[in-house]
Amino acid sequence: MLQRLQGFLQSDFHEYNARPYARLSMRALHNLAEYAQIDATQRPVADAATMVLDYLAARFAASSNGLRRAATFRRHFDHRSYGPFFGNYSDEETWWGATMFGATQKLIELRHGRADWGSGSDMGQLAIGRYRVNDLIVDLLLRHENALYDGLAQTNYFQTYRHEGFEAYYHSNSYLISSGGIYTPLTGEYVTGAGHGAESFEHDSLGAALPTVVMPKWSLGKDRTELIRIDGHKDDDSRFNNCVGPNFACGLNPVVPDDLQGRFRQGPRPCAFAVAGLIADKWNQMGAEKGVFGCPTTAEANSAEGQGRFQMFERGEILASPGQNMVLAAFYKSGSNDIAVEWAITTRYSYDFFNVRWDKDGVNLGQWAVQHDDPNASRTGGNWTVPTKGNGKYRIVVEGCDGRPLSNSECRQGFSAPLILNLPGFGACTIVNGAWTFVDMTAGCDGLPDAGFFAAVNVLPCERDDCKFGFIYTNEKENDTLTSFEEKVIHNNGFTTYVSDGVNQFKKNDGGAVNFKPRHDANELGIVHMDDWPLNTYDMESLRLAKGDVVDADGKGCVVITNQSLHKALFLDFRNWEHPLERVVPLINIVNCQNVGGLTSP
């Protein structure tokens, strides 16, 4: 048993981060830590199990944010597309972490404090057991989870794990960058259920590479599809998302979710511009400054096209088109990039249907006939959601018609003056500049708390294959605004040519540089060189079990867990399987498995 437990501190688990079996392994370790100590002759087994649990606790602290974890895993492979962080098929250590660390702020914010229905038995058993995570490790997690509220001193850190798969994490005061890892084929001798449908088990036991994600420290992100991310290669067996370093990630198919592009910054209150007449009637009907439009950002003015009067608002536009006796309103829908359009006849006219037409950058994208008996319309008005296709200038017009669409119909008053909306809109928490998208993750965007950083995402088409490639650069705001952040990034990199298959260079705002390769192989880190690289190697094959600022493990049974803030380290020495040893040591100098000195097993 001791030799088996020693193996976990030498090479981690074959079914690393398994869904749903990691919790069963944890339960077995808890049982050993709990009951082996009853018999004095078995006390080393209890100590060894406790050491493995402390190693896993430190890994959870370094790889999670608000209990949310997006780690690569082996088993079940079919769960690789499951996005929720607090669901039945989420990372198996989530509910273990909730019980052991108690860091439930994000669970309360994102799920009203409700645990998944399948978590109860595991959490109950853990709560009544004797094992408790070492205080040094608890502090590592809680210092980051609570610092925004309690003002605790924090330390940014970078951490890698090299088991049969690969994990890399960069934890800042404001966010976590979590690598997606690598696809790993099955090593046949470990197939569970051989002789009982072994072929299906072989597929099930493949190691899944997930998207690399940027996880902010506020109440956004109960599902990884809501996060800025790098999805990686579209084929599972070619997906290698290893490219993660401090403030940086690269790879294939970067994504900025529509939810983020649909956020807007609220301006000062009370509103700076007056609203009057028909436009004021519609604005007040929609909730005035507290409604979907927010405050006006311009005075009322004549339309550049047609005989209309319009006024721009924080989240849209309201327009009076007198030639049609029509008032139109368009606003950016919350949580998406689509545009909601409403219209109403003010007097005299009524129609059988309305044509809604929308163009982008001068090119027609679509037209739809809204019938008067549709649930969203009447003879004197209606609404429609315009599906957008990327960033650009959208022009939307509406006309009322009698008769039947595409047959005998008359549209006597013609199309209205146009609504003109740009995507992203004025005041949006994103800026688009060519291949660049800049995202504001600070206070004031749709009333969300301050996550404290900006992100620059560059997306370009690959030279080969049907894919895109690029990178994500994150920077804590300091004294910047989103505009000044954009200007610095463009000044340093705006004329740089990037390629998917070769080595590129990106210059950070602090003067440092990173050389990177977006399309990299399973045995490549993706980072070729970085000025502030925290490791002493770029060779992934030379990495030990764990290497980084929090956990150092040599793959021989030595594990050192460092807490810089407490100036202490937890030393787990399992190099001699017969004598597992655990102790806390002062952090006078850097402590790792190469310089632990006399702290050795008997």
Buried (B, 14 or more C-beta within 10 A) or exposed (E): EBEEBBBBBBBBBBBBBBBBBBBEBBBEBBBBBBBBBEEEEBEBBBBBBBBBBBBBBBBBBBBBBBBBBBBBBBBBBEBBEBBBBBBEBBBBBBBBBBBBBBBBBBBEBBBEEEBBEEBEEBBEBBEEBEBEBBBBBBBBBBBBBBBBEEEBEBBBBBBBBBBBBBBBBBBBBBBBBBBBBBBBEBEEEBBEEEEEEEEEBBEBBBBBBBBBBBBBBBBBBBBBBBBBBBBBBEEBEBBBBBBBBBBBBBBBBBBBBBBBBBBBBBBEEEBEEEBEEBBBBBBEEBEBBEBBBBBBBEEBEEBEEBEBBBBBBBBBBBBBBBEBBBBBBBBBBEBBBBBBBBBBBBEEBEBBBBBBBBBBEEEEBEEBBBBBEBEEBBBBBBBBBBEBEEBBEBBBBBBBBBEEBEEEBEBEBEBBBBBBBEBBBBBBBBBBBEEBBBBBBBBBBBEBBBBBBBBBBBBBEBEEBEBBBBBBBBBBBEEBEBEEBBBBBBEBBEEEEBBBEEEBEBBBBEEBEBBBBBBBEBEBBBBBEBEBBBBEEBEBEEBBBBBBBBBBBBBBBBBBBBBBBBEBBBBBBBBBBEBBBBEBBEBEEEBBBEEBEEBEBE
